[in-house]
Amino acid sequence: INNQTHGYACFRFADALIAIIKADGDAPLAATRNNISAQIWVESVDALWAKWKGTLAELPEGRVNGPFDRDYGVRELHITCPDGFLMFFTEA
């Protein structure tokens, strides 16, 4: 679900719903900018990517780092919100 008019996007995968909401100004963004991230464990990063790839393609360049393997043996997908908040999805 992507609603640019109202400033939000929602992503659903299995039983999880993740919402990215546009803040009403710079003050909330300044509080989180580049200081907060969330690691979300999922069963399959590739399944998540397959489901969200089309919607994520609408984000500005550099906001999405498609599935990749880390040197320490996990697979991840990164999505960066406009305020710098990083969500990284890690395969369980």
N, CA, C and O atoms as CSV, one atom per row, in Angstrom:
chain,resi,resn,atom,element,x,y,z
A,1,ILE,N,N,0.866,-1.166,0.000
A,1,ILE,CA,C,0.000,0.000,0.000
A,1,ILE,C,C,0.907,1.222,0.000
A,1,ILE,O,O,1.774,1.350,0.864
A,2,ASN,N,N,0.720,2.103,-0.942
A,2,ASN,CA,C,1.543,3.298,-1.020
A,2,ASN,C,C,0.615,4.481,-1.244
A,2,ASN,O,O,-0.056,4.548,-2.275
A,3,ASN,N,N,0.562,5.409,-0.310
A,3,ASN,CA,C,-0.315,6.553,-0.413
A,3,ASN,C,C,0.503,7.828,-0.255
A,3,ASN,O,O,0.668,8.335,0.854
A,4,GLN,N,N,1.013,8.340,-1.368
A,4,GLN,CA,C,1.843,9.538,-1.313
A,4,GLN,C,C,1.035,10.775,-0.938
A,4,GLN,O,O,1.594,11.731,-0.399
A,5,THR,N,N,-0.278,10.778,-1.212
A,5,THR,CA,C,-1.126,11.915,-0.869
A,5,THR,C,C,-1.158,12.123,0.641
A,5,THR,O,O,-1.087,13.256,1.117
A,6,HIS,N,N,-1.263,11.040,1.385
A,6,HIS,CA,C,-1.350,11.126,2.838
A,6,HIS,C,C,-0.012,10.871,3.520
A,6,HIS,O,O,0.073,10.948,4.746
A,7,GLY,N,N,1.028,10.570,2.760
A,7,GLY,CA,C,2.368,10.467,3.311
A,7,GLY,C,C,2.680,9.194,4.069
A,7,GLY,O,O,3.365,9.238,5.091
A,8,TYR,N,N,2.197,8.071,3.595
A,8,TYR,CA,C,2.555,6.831,4.250
A,8,TYR,C,C,2.661,5.690,3.253
A,8,TYR,O,O,2.120,5.757,2.149
A,9,ALA,N,N,3.358,4.653,3.654
A,9,ALA,CA,C,3.435,3.413,2.887
A,9,ALA,C,C,3.389,2.270,3.881
A,9,ALA,O,O,4.008,2.344,4.943
A,10,CYS,N,N,2.666,1.219,3.549
A,10,CYS,CA,C,2.573,0.045,4.408
A,10,CYS,C,C,3.024,-1.179,3.632
A,10,CYS,O,O,2.714,-1.333,2.451
A,11,PHE,N,N,3.752,-2.037,4.304
A,11,PHE,CA,C,4.230,-3.277,3.720
A,11,PHE,C,C,3.737,-4.423,4.586
A,11,PHE,O,O,3.907,-4.407,5.805
A,12,ARG,N,N,3.125,-5.420,3.954
A,12,ARG,CA,C,2.644,-6.586,4.690
A,12,ARG,C,C,3.429,-7.806,4.216
A,12,ARG,O,O,3.683,-7.993,3.026
A,13,PHE,N,N,3.801,-8.626,5.194
A,13,PHE,CA,C,4.455,-9.889,4.899
A,13,PHE,C,C,4.065,-10.868,5.988
A,13,PHE,O,O,4.381,-10.662,7.160
A,14,ALA,N,N,3.376,-11.939,5.600
A,14,ALA,CA,C,2.860,-12.920,6.559
A,14,ALA,C,C,1.996,-12.177,7.577
A,14,ALA,O,O,1.052,-11.487,7.191
A,15,ASP,N,N,2.296,-12.302,8.853
A,15,ASP,CA,C,1.495,-11.669,9.894
A,15,ASP,C,C,2.001,-10.293,10.300
A,15,ASP,O,O,1.455,-9.695,11.227
A,16,ALA,N,N,3.024,-9.775,9.638
A,16,ALA,CA,C,3.603,-8.493,10.020
A,16,ALA,C,C,3.136,-7.379,9.073
A,16,ALA,O,O,3.018,-7.579,7.864
A,17,LEU,N,N,2.880,-6.223,9.647
A,17,LEU,CA,C,2.572,-5.029,8.871
A,17,LEU,C,C,3.522,-3.939,9.335
A,17,LEU,O,O,3.588,-3.628,10.524
A,18,ILE,N,N,4.257,-3.361,8.397
A,18,ILE,CA,C,5.229,-2.320,8.718
A,18,ILE,C,C,4.792,-1.053,7.994
A,18,ILE,O,O,4.573,-1.061,6.782
A,19,ALA,N,N,4.669,0.028,8.746
A,19,ALA,CA,C,4.242,1.298,8.174
A,19,ALA,C,C,5.380,2.301,8.230
A,19,ALA,O,O,6.082,2.408,9.236
A,20,ILE,N,N,5.552,3.029,7.144
A,20,ILE,CA,C,6.492,4.144,7.075
A,20,ILE,C,C,5.623,5.381,6.910
A,20,ILE,O,O,4.885,5.504,5.933
A,21,ILE,N,N,5.713,6.295,7.868
A,21,ILE,CA,C,4.829,7.450,7.902
A,21,ILE,C,C,5.646,8.732,7.831
A,21,ILE,O,O,6.648,8.881,8.531
A,22,LYS,N,N,5.213,9.650,6.983
A,22,LYS,CA,C,5.888,10.934,6.857
A,22,LYS,C,C,5.618,11.782,8.093
A,22,LYS,O,O,4.467,11.928,8.506
A,23,ALA,N,N,6.656,12.336,8.679
A,23,ALA,CA,C,6.511,13.188,9.865
A,23,ALA,C,C,5.931,14.544,9.466
A,23,ALA,O,O,6.004,14.955,8.308
A,24,ASP,N,N,5.354,15.227,10.456
A,24,ASP,CA,C,4.742,16.531,10.218
A,24,ASP,C,C,5.722,17.688,10.356
A,24,ASP,O,O,5.305,18.816,10.619
A,25,GLY,N,N,6.975,17.439,10.190
A,25,GLY,CA,C,7.950,18.514,10.293
A,25,GLY,C,C,9.331,17.943,10.545
A,25,GLY,O,O,9.513,16.726,10.585
A,26,ASP,N,N,10.299,18.823,10.713
A,26,ASP,CA,C,11.678,18.392,10.876
A,26,ASP,C,C,12.046,17.973,12.300
A,26,ASP,O,O,13.002,17.218,12.480
A,27,ALA,N,N,11.310,18.444,13.322
A,27,ALA,CA,C,11.677,18.130,14.706
A,27,ALA,C,C,11.677,16.623,14.990
A,27,ALA,O,O,12.652,16.122,15.550
A,28,PRO,N,N,10.624,15.882,14.627
A,28,PRO,CA,C,10.669,14.436,14.881
A,28,PRO,C,C,11.776,13.747,14.090
A,28,PRO,O,O,12.390,12.792,14.566
A,29,LEU,N,N,12.022,14.235,12.890
A,29,LEU,CA,C,13.056,13.625,12.060
A,29,LEU,C,C,14.444,13.860,12.645
A,29,LEU,O,O,15.298,12.975,12.604
A,30,ALA,N,N,14.664,15.043,13.181
A,30,ALA,CA,C,15.970,15.352,13.764
A,30,ALA,C,C,16.272,14.447,14.948
A,30,ALA,O,O,17.433,14.138,15.216
A,31,ALA,N,N,15.238,14.023,15.653
A,31,ALA,CA,C,15.432,13.167,16.823
A,31,ALA,C,C,15.886,11.765,16.443
A,31,ALA,O,O,16.590,11.116,17.216
A,32,THR,N,N,15.497,11.291,15.277
A,32,THR,CA,C,15.838,9.921,14.886
A,32,THR,C,C,16.885,9.833,13.788
A,32,THR,O,O,17.492,8.780,13.590
A,33,ARG,N,N,17.097,10.906,13.088
A,33,ARG,CA,C,17.961,10.887,11.909
A,33,ARG,C,C,19.298,10.203,12.188
A,33,ARG,O,O,20.088,10.662,13.014
A,34,ASN,N,N,19.529,9.121,11.498
A,34,ASN,CA,C,20.787,8.362,11.550
A,34,ASN,C,C,21.164,7.862,12.947
A,34,ASN,O,O,22.317,7.500,13.177
A,35,ASN,N,N,20.222,7.837,13.868
A,35,ASN,CA,C,20.517,7.367,15.216
A,35,ASN,C,C,19.772,6.105,15.600
A,35,ASN,O,O,20.108,5.473,16.602
A,36,ILE,N,N,18.778,5.727,14.833
A,36,ILE,CA,C,17.952,4.584,15.190
A,36,ILE,C,C,17.860,3.634,13.997
A,36,ILE,O,O,17.754,4.064,12.849
A,37,SER,N,N,17.904,2.348,14.289
A,37,SER,CA,C,17.660,1.336,13.267
A,37,SER,C,C,16.879,0.203,13.901
A,37,SER,O,O,16.807,0.099,15.126
A,38,ALA,N,N,16.302,-0.634,13.080
A,38,ALA,CA,C,15.557,-1.790,13.574
A,38,ALA,C,C,15.970,-3.012,12.772
A,38,ALA,O,O,16.001,-2.987,11.542
A,39,GLN,N,N,16.280,-4.058,13.475
A,39,GLN,CA,C,16.575,-5.332,12.822
A,39,GLN,C,C,15.336,-6.199,12.972
A,39,GLN,O,O,14.874,-6.457,14.083
A,40,ILE,N,N,14.807,-6.646,11.845
A,40,ILE,CA,C,13.585,-7.434,11.823
A,40,ILE,C,C,13.935,-8.796,11.228
A,40,ILE,O,O,14.379,-8.895,10.084
A,41,TRP,N,N,13.726,-9.834,12.020
A,41,TRP,CA,C,14.076,-11.192,11.592
A,41,TRP,C,C,12.904,-11.794,10.829
A,41,TRP,O,O,11.762,-11.755,11.287
A,42,VAL,N,N,13.203,-12.352,9.656
A,42,VAL,CA,C,12.183,-12.967,8.809
A,42,VAL,C,C,12.642,-14.351,8.382
A,42,VAL,O,O,13.827,-14.676,8.463
A,43,GLU,N,N,11.698,-15.160,7.929
A,43,GLU,CA,C,12.046,-16.510,7.487
A,43,GLU,C,C,12.789,-16.499,6.162
A,43,GLU,O,O,13.702,-17.299,5.958
A,44,SER,N,N,12.407,-15.597,5.254
A,44,SER,CA,C,13.031,-15.569,3.933
A,44,SER,C,C,13.137,-14.142,3.412
A,44,SER,O,O,12.130,-13.518,3.075
A,45,VAL,N,N,14.339,-13.641,3.350
A,45,VAL,CA,C,14.581,-12.308,2.787
A,45,VAL,C,C,14.184,-12.290,1.315
A,45,VAL,O,O,13.625,-11.302,0.840
A,46,ASP,N,N,14.463,-13.362,0.594
A,46,ASP,CA,C,14.138,-13.405,-0.831
A,46,ASP,C,C,12.632,-13.383,-1.079
A,46,ASP,O,O,12.175,-12.769,-2.044
A,47,ALA,N,N,11.852,-14.048,-0.215
A,47,ALA,CA,C,10.396,-14.018,-0.351
A,47,ALA,C,C,9.874,-12.612,-0.071
A,47,ALA,O,O,8.967,-12.137,-0.754
A,48,LEU,N,N,10.433,-11.958,0.912
A,48,LEU,CA,C,10.065,-10.579,1.236
A,48,LEU,C,C,10.378,-9.667,0.059
A,48,LEU,O,O,9.551,-8.843,-0.331
A,49,TRP,N,N,11.556,-9.810,-0.499
A,49,TRP,CA,C,11.988,-9.024,-1.653
A,49,TRP,C,C,11.052,-9.243,-2.835
A,49,TRP,O,O,10.654,-8.285,-3.496
A,50,ALA,N,N,10.702,-10.486,-3.102
A,50,ALA,CA,C,9.821,-10.795,-4.228
A,50,ALA,C,C,8.465,-10.103,-4.071
A,50,ALA,O,O,7.884,-9.635,-5.050
A,51,LYS,N,N,7.975,-10.044,-2.852
A,51,LYS,CA,C,6.673,-9.435,-2.603
A,51,LYS,C,C,6.728,-7.906,-2.665
A,51,LYS,O,O,5.789,-7.283,-3.161
A,52,TRP,N,N,7.798,-7.298,-2.177
A,52,TRP,CA,C,7.882,-5.842,-2.058
A,52,TRP,C,C,8.660,-5.150,-3.172
A,52,TRP,O,O,8.641,-3.922,-3.253
A,53,LYS,N,N,9.331,-5.889,-4.015
A,53,LYS,CA,C,10.256,-5.299,-4.989
A,53,LYS,C,C,9.618,-4.186,-5.827
A,53,LYS,O,O,10.231,-3.135,-6.017
A,54,GLY,N,N,8.424,-4.397,-6.319
A,54,GLY,CA,C,7.770,-3.388,-7.150
A,54,GLY,C,C,7.506,-2.096,-6.398
A,54,GLY,O,O,7.748,-1.012,-6.928
A,55,THR,N,N,7.016,-2.198,-5.178
A,55,THR,CA,C,6.737,-1.013,-4.365
A,55,THR,C,C,8.022,-0.319,-3.956
A,55,THR,O,O,8.103,0.909,-3.978
A,56,LEU,N,N,9.024,-1.096,-3.583
A,56,LEU,CA,C,10.301,-0.506,-3.161
A,56,LEU,C,C,11.002,0.210,-4.313
A,56,LEU,O,O,11.792,1.125,-4.082
A,57,ALA,N,N,10.724,-0.193,-5.536
A,57,ALA,CA,C,11.330,0.461,-6.700
A,57,ALA,C,C,10.885,1.916,-6.821
A,57,ALA,O,O,11.534,2.705,-7.509
A,58,GLU,N,N,9.781,2.281,-6.158
A,58,GLU,CA,C,9.283,3.659,-6.198
A,58,GLU,C,C,10.060,4.592,-5.278
A,58,GLU,O,O,9.946,5.813,-5.390
A,59,LEU,N,N,10.851,4.024,-4.367
A,59,LEU,CA,C,11.637,4.852,-3.450
A,59,LEU,C,C,12.826,5.470,-4.183
A,59,LEU,O,O,13.298,4.919,-5.178
A,60,PRO,N,N,13.309,6.607,-3.697
A,60,PRO,CA,C,14.473,7.238,-4.330
A,60,PRO,C,C,15.696,6.309,-4.311
A,60,PRO,O,O,15.841,5.454,-3.437
A,61,GLU,N,N,16.552,6.507,-5.287
A,61,GLU,CA,C,17.772,5.703,-5.394
A,61,GLU,C,C,18.583,5.794,-4.100
A,61,GLU,O,O,18.708,6.864,-3.503
A,62,GLY,N,N,19.119,4.674,-3.688
A,62,GLY,CA,C,19.940,4.623,-2.493
A,62,GLY,C,C,19.166,4.280,-1.228
A,62,GLY,O,O,19.775,4.075,-0.177
A,63,ARG,N,N,17.838,4.212,-1.301
A,63,ARG,CA,C,17.038,3.900,-0.112
A,63,ARG,C,C,16.900,2.394,0.136
A,63,ARG,O,O,16.579,1.969,1.246
A,64,VAL,N,N,17.145,1.592,-0.906
A,64,VAL,CA,C,16.959,0.148,-0.778
A,64,VAL,C,C,18.232,-0.570,-1.196
A,64,VAL,O,O,18.811,-0.283,-2.243
A,65,ASN,N,N,18.647,-1.491,-0.375
A,65,ASN,CA,C,19.767,-2.370,-0.704
A,65,ASN,C,C,19.182,-3.774,-0.757
A,65,ASN,O,O,18.959,-4.407,0.274
A,66,GLY,N,N,18.936,-4.254,-1.985
A,66,GLY,CA,C,18.301,-5.553,-2.189
A,66,GLY,C,C,19.014,-6.680,-1.477
A,66,GLY,O,O,20.096,-6.469,-0.929
A,67,PRO,N,N,18.445,-7.859,-1.469
A,67,PRO,CA,C,19.018,-8.978,-0.717
A,67,PRO,C,C,20.504,-9.181,-1.007
A,67,PRO,O,O,20.945,-9.180,-2.156
A,68,PHE,N,N,21.251,-9.354,0.072
A,68,PHE,CA,C,22.687,-9.608,-0.049
A,68,PHE,C,C,23.139,-10.447,1.135
A,68,PHE,O,O,22.485,-10.489,2.178
A,69,ASP,N,N,24.261,-11.108,0.953
A,69,ASP,CA,C,24.818,-11.972,1.995
A,69,ASP,C,C,25.930,-11.256,2.733
A,69,ASP,O,O,26.804,-10.643,2.121
A,70,ARG,N,N,25.890,-11.338,4.052
A,70,ARG,CA,C,26.939,-10.776,4.900
A,70,ARG,C,C,28.079,-11.772,5.045
A,70,ARG,O,O,27.878,-12.978,4.898
A,71,ASP,N,N,29.278,-11.271,5.332
A,71,ASP,CA,C,30.446,-12.135,5.533
A,71,ASP,C,C,30.256,-13.103,6.696
A,71,ASP,O,O,30.861,-14.175,6.724
A,72,TYR,N,N,29.416,-12.724,7.653
A,72,TYR,CA,C,29.237,-13.552,8.838
A,72,TYR,C,C,28.052,-14.505,8.721
A,72,TYR,O,O,27.588,-15.042,9.727
A,73,GLY,N,N,27.554,-14.721,7.491
A,73,GLY,CA,C,26.627,-15.802,7.230
A,73,GLY,C,C,25.142,-15.517,7.286
A,73,GLY,O,O,24.354,-16.461,7.343
A,74,VAL,N,N,24.718,-14.258,7.273
A,74,VAL,CA,C,23.289,-13.968,7.231
A,74,VAL,C,C,22.955,-13.256,5.925
A,74,VAL,O,O,23.820,-12.655,5.287
A,75,ARG,N,N,21.686,-13.337,5.543
A,75,ARG,CA,C,21.197,-12.659,4.350
A,75,ARG,C,C,20.316,-11.507,4.818
A,75,ARG,O,O,19.500,-11.669,5.725
A,76,GLU,N,N,20.486,-10.330,4.187
A,76,GLU,CA,C,19.752,-9.142,4.628
A,76,GLU,C,C,19.176,-8.355,3.459
A,76,GLU,O,O,19.595,-8.494,2.310
A,77,LEU,N,N,18.198,-7.527,3.800
A,77,LEU,CA,C,17.586,-6.544,2.916
A,77,LEU,C,C,17.505,-5.258,3.731
A,77,LEU,O,O,17.010,-5.281,4.858
A,78,HIS,N,N,17.980,-4.136,3.188
A,78,HIS,CA,C,17.969,-2.864,3.916
A,78,HIS,C,C,17.030,-1.871,3.236
A,78,HIS,O,O,17.010,-1.739,2.013
A,79,ILE,N,N,16.248,-1.173,4.072
A,79,ILE,CA,C,15.390,-0.095,3.596
A,79,ILE,C,C,15.642,1.107,4.508
A,79,ILE,O,O,15.534,1.000,5.729
A,80,THR,N,N,15.979,2.249,3.906
A,80,THR,CA,C,16.234,3.462,4.670
A,80,THR,C,C,15.097,4.447,4.428
A,80,THR,O,O,14.798,4.799,3.287
A,81,CYS,N,N,14.472,4.884,5.508
A,81,CYS,CA,C,13.390,5.867,5.436
A,81,CYS,C,C,13.972,7.249,5.135
A,81,CYS,O,O,15.176,7.454,5.283
A,82,PRO,N,N,13.131,8.199,4.714
A,82,PRO,CA,C,13.630,9.535,4.387
A,82,PRO,C,C,14.377,10.229,5.526
A,82,PRO,O,O,15.224,11.083,5.262
A,83,ASP,N,N,14.086,9.885,6.789
A,83,ASP,CA,C,14.766,10.542,7.904
A,83,ASP,C,C,16.055,9.837,8.299
A,83,ASP,O,O,16.710,10.242,9.259
A,84,GLY,N,N,16.427,8.789,7.573
A,84,GLY,CA,C,17.656,8.076,7.874
A,84,GLY,C,C,17.454,6.831,8.717
A,84,GLY,O,O,18.421,6.115,8.978
A,85,PHE,N,N,16.241,6.547,9.149
A,85,PHE,CA,C,15.939,5.350,9.936
A,85,PHE,C,C,16.152,4.119,9.061
A,85,PHE,O,O,15.560,3.999,7.988
A,86,LEU,N,N,16.998,3.212,9.525
A,86,LEU,CA,C,17.328,2.007,8.764
A,86,LEU,C,C,16.574,0.811,9.313
A,86,LEU,O,O,16.660,0.493,10.499
A,87,MET,N,N,15.826,0.146,8.424
A,87,MET,CA,C,15.217,-1.135,8.768
A,87,MET,C,C,16.014,-2.195,8.033
A,87,MET,O,O,16.100,-2.185,6.805
A,88,PHE,N,N,16.596,-3.110,8.797
A,88,PHE,CA,C,17.267,-4.207,8.106
A,88,PHE,C,C,16.607,-5.506,8.451
A,88,PHE,O,O,16.462,-5.879,9.616
A,89,PHE,N,N,16.209,-6.191,7.391
A,89,PHE,CA,C,15.505,-7.463,7.494
A,89,PHE,C,C,16.556,-8.559,7.361
A,89,PHE,O,O,17.287,-8.616,6.373
A,90,THR,N,N,16.621,-9.414,8.354
A,90,THR,CA,C,17.629,-10.466,8.424
A,90,THR,C,C,16.955,-11.816,8.403
A,90,THR,O,O,15.977,-12.055,9.111
A,91,GLU,N,N,17.492,-12.695,7.581
A,91,GLU,CA,C,16.912,-14.035,7.482
A,91,GLU,C,C,17.245,-14.833,8.733
A,91,GLU,O,O,18.405,-14.949,9.127
A,92,ALA,N,N,16.198,-15.382,9.349
A,92,ALA,CA,C,16.367,-16.149,10.586
A,92,ALA,C,C,16.986,-17.517,10.287
A,92,ALA,O,O,17.206,-18.309,11.203
